[in-house]
Amino acid sequence: MKQKLFPSLALAAALGASLAGCGEPTETVFQQREVLKPQQSMSLSQVVSSQLAPLTLGGKSYVLLASEVRGLVLIGAGGSEVAALDGGSVERFALQAQDDGAWLVATYDEDSGEIQLRQLRVDANSGEPGLHYLGALVSAAPQAALCFSRQNGRTHLFAIDETGLGHEYVVHPRAQAWAFSEVRPLYFGEQVSGCAVDDSRDQLLVAQPPLGIWSLNADAEKDEERRVFAAAANLGEEFGGLWIDTAAEHLWLTAGDTVRAYNLQLPQADALFSRTLDGLEPVSVALGDGVLLVLEEESNSVQRFDVALPQPAPGAQAARPDKEIPRVPARSQTEPVASGGDAADDPAIWVNPRDVAASLILGTDKKSGLNVYDLGGKLLQQFPVGRVNNVDLRSVEHPHYAALAAASNRTTPGVSLFGITHAGAVESLGLREVDLSDPYGLCMYQKAGKPLVWISDKDGDLHLAEIALGENPREWQLRRRANLQVNSQVEGCVVDDEREMLFFGEEDGGVWRLDIAAFSAGEGLPQLVAAVDGDRLVADVEGIGLYLNEEGSDEHSYLVVSSQGNNSYSLFSRDGSEFVGHFRVDMNLDKGVDGSSETDGLEVTSAALGADYPQGLLVVQDGRNRLPSGAQNFKLVSWADIAGKLQLQ
């Protein structure tokens, strides 16, 4: 049968090559049915290994093996042993190349019940490779899979235990030993057999018989987006042993008695390479010096196969454009809101004129009310007044209050008002209903000493109303002043009081500017000044704030916009017409604070607020609170750090 099959296979290959010359390029698929026999078997002594990985160290090629009786064993190209731990029981390890030519190794040691970190490097004195202990983390359950990821210059480790509970850690050096800082949990269920990370696409791949191979975002600040990379129906009941050929962009794995390779660029595509092995059921596969290396479970020999390998994926060697957006670490964060899920939304900053260190951050929990924090993020007060969405404030001339804060309330459609006393205490002044179906966005505006508020209806227009306090501030009134028709949903907005300019965000369109004085005179219409373009500004457009320098001039004054679609913050000139730059908020391991993503609201001030915020403070809502995972909160960023990173001065 095989002899009859080969001519038709050759014809099919020739036909495929002919078709590849016209129209769209096609993949060359190595699907052959002959049984593959090893050209060489490297016998080992007392290793009992179920995982291997090739590496280059000091210009020489090696293979690293997990050992159930000796921990880790490093062998040379000819199979001779070079280094070993000679202790511990290891079935799985993760391996990552370091910039200095060394390798970082993570193992789960069954004897100690620890995830251990080691460095594999050439010893400066002996010139020989050696394994050096870095640190360890006690594990509650045996680990089924370990894999490294490189993110923003940091090393992340994914560890999935036998119950299917996974954890992502940042592993980083400390004075005594390396630390494991937990980023988030991951949930898979039982029978995970391996994992690997495609760093070029920030893609975590997890093998889970009998379900398939999952693909999900390795970046915890993105949606998980779990998808099937390869279906179990095409893999059989036993598969795993994942290994990535980064140069060719291929995922290699074992499945039953076969080894296979898949194009990382094409999820759910057929295998590029699939070969049955003669009398072998491999559990680990990799390429070393162009040779296929295969290992059976608990084996004392490495099988080598000299076989034609699939061509690299199209464009695998092409230089990728650098689209990295500058990153600024957060200095601090608020305590999480009480509500779970998508709850934190919009902040406001009150600068205490008597003592800037006693300034306040107001933040909405849109499922329950308004929170008040100090500059260290400590929760000081809570007001369970309903589903308040956006909050803003303005200073006022009043014998009892230094400022008023207004918030859109969606429980009873209206505006909730709060007074901030000269001593820095916040008081609830009640709610006034508005004739809107769903009050959504809100920002305050001050004209001739009078506080006003712009409110958006979630599916309608923008409305301007005046807040009239009266002699008894708790008997305040909300007086309608104007309506502004808009074409789509508006949430984020801010007013430049001095110039009487309203900026509001159309979530899918961009940032609009309205001359309020001209509009009030019946002459002004909104202008789109910063359009969503998928680069500088990515939908959804959410929070908007104004950073005004102390002189009040245009120089070093900026419109700050949450570009939610790519988890960044865009800076424009004060009038919104000129793009200045953008950045992301990054994690700060020294402070134990993660970065921010999926930001709804933000606020910014140029007031000097102490040593951490000498040029002002940016507060942003964080849609995914990590390090470790928890309810949403607000991140605090020093404007001095932003100015330094973007070279604004």
Number of C-alpha atoms within 10 A of each C-alpha: 5 8 7 8 11 14 11 11 13 11 11 12 15 12 11 15 15 10 13 14 10 9 7 7 11 13 18 17 17 19 15 14 12 12 12 17 16 17 11 13 15 14 14 17 9 13 22 23 30 23 27 27 21 20 19 15 16 12 8 9 15 23 22 23 27 27 30 22 18 19 26 27 21 24 19 15 14 10 16 14 16 15 17 20 15 13 14 16 22 23 25 27 29 23 21 18 17 13 7 7 13 18 19 19 24 23 26 31 25 18 13 13 17 19 21 20 25 19 19 23 20 17 12 8 6 8 10 13 19 17 21 15 13 19 20 21 14 12 17 9 15 17 28 23 28 26 27 29 25 19 13 12 6 11 16 23 24 25 29 29 23 17 16 21 18 22 18 25 22 20 18 16 11 12 6 8 13 18 18 20 17 19 20 18 18 14 11 16 14 15 17 27 25 26 26 23 25 23 16 12 12 17 20 22 25 26 26 23 20 16 17 24 26 21 24 20 19 25 19 21 20 17 13 15 10 13 15 16 20 22 17 19 10 12 21 14 14 19 27 27 26 27 24 21 17 15 10 17 22 26 23 25 25 26 23 17 18 21 26 22 25 25 24 23 15 13 16 16 14 18 22 21 22 21 19 20 19 13 10 18 19 26 28 27 27 25 19 18 12 12 16 18 24 28 25 21 15 16 18 18 20 22 20 19 18 14 13 11 14 17 16 17 19 14 11 16 12 7 7 9 6 6 7 9 14 15 19 22 22 26 24 22 26 23 18 20 26 17 15 13 13 15 23 33 27 33 29 28 26 23 21 20 12 11 11 15 16 16 17 23 24 26 33 31 29 24 23 21 25 29 22 22 20 18 22 16 19 14 17 14 14 19 16 12 18 20 21 32 29 33 28 25 25 21 17 17 10 13 8 13 20 20 22 24 25 26 31 33 29 20 17 19 22 23 25 24 24 23 23 23 17 16 13 20 14 23 16 15 18 14 23 16 14 20 10 18 14 20 30 26 29 29 30 27 24 19 11 6 11 14 22 22 26 24 29 29 21 17 16 19 17 23 20 20 20 20 19 15 17 10 8 7 17 15 13 17 16 19 14 15 13 13 16 15 12 14 10 14 20 27 26 28 29 24 23 21 14 10 11 16 18 21 27 31 29 24 21 19 21 22 28 20 22 20 18 20 13 13 15 12 8 9 10 13 15 18 12 19 18 20 19 20 12 11 12 19 27 23 21 22 29 28 30 27 27 25 24 21 17 12 9 11 10 12 13 16 20 23 25 26 32 32 31 22 19 20 22 23 26 20 24 21 19 19 18 20 16 14 16 16 17 23 19 23 24 20 22 16 15 8 12 16 22 27 27 28 27 22 28 26 32 29 26 25 22 21 19 19 21 13 9 18 21 15 20 21 27 23 28 31 30 30 24 24 25 22 22 16 14 15 19 26 26 30 26 28 25 25 24 19 21 22 14 11 14 17 9 12 8
